[in-house]
Amino acid sequence: MKASETRGMTPDQLTDRLAELKREQFNLRVQQATGQLEKPSRRRQVRRDIARIKTILGEKPAPKATA
C-alpha cells in the first residue's frame, strides 16, 4: 500500500483497513510462533502499513462533533 493510496481514503476507510491489518498481523505472529510462516517479509510490510495508516489518521482533521 502506497502513501498516496492511503491519503485518498476517508478516516472511516482508514480505520477499517487498520483493523484488518491488525488482524493480519496477529495471524502472522501466530504462524511465526508455530513455524508455519512462509513469507517473513510480510510481517514487516504489515507493520509498516499500520504505521503509515496511523500517521495519516493523525494528520487528518478530526470530525467535528455535533451537539
N, C-alpha and C positions, 0 to 999 in steps of 0.2 A: 504494500500500500504506500503510495507516494503522498507527500505532504499536500501537494496541490489537489489531489483527490479528496483528501480528508478535509481540507479547508472549505470545500464546496458543500459539505454536508451540514445539515441542521444540528443543533445541540441534541435533539431527541435521537436522531440517527446516530450521532457520535456516542451517546450513552448506550444505545442498544449494541453497537459494534464493540464498545468497551466490555460489556457483559459477555458477549460471545468470545472475545479474545481471552478474557479471564478464565472462562470455562475451558477453552482450548489449552491454556497454559497449565491448568490443573491436570488435565488429561495427559499432557506431555510429561509432566512431573511424575505422574503415576507410572507411565510407560518407562521412563528412565529408571525408576526405582525397581521395576520388575524385569528390567533388561530387554524390553520389547521395543524400545525406541529405535526407529530405522534412520531418521534424519535428525541428528542432534542440532544441526544448524537452524532447524525450525524453532527451537526454544528461544534462541537469540533473536530471531526475526519477530516472533510474537511479543517478546519483552520490549523490543524497540517500538513496535506498533502501539503497544499500550502506552508507552511514554509519550509517543507522538500525539496520540489522541488526548491524553491528559493535558499536554502543553497547549494544544489548540483549544480545548474546552476552557482553559484558564484565560486565554486571550479573548475569547468571545464575550461580549457583554451578557450579563445575567438577565433573564427575562424579568420585566418589571411586574411586581405583584399588584393585583387589582383588589381594591377594597370593596 
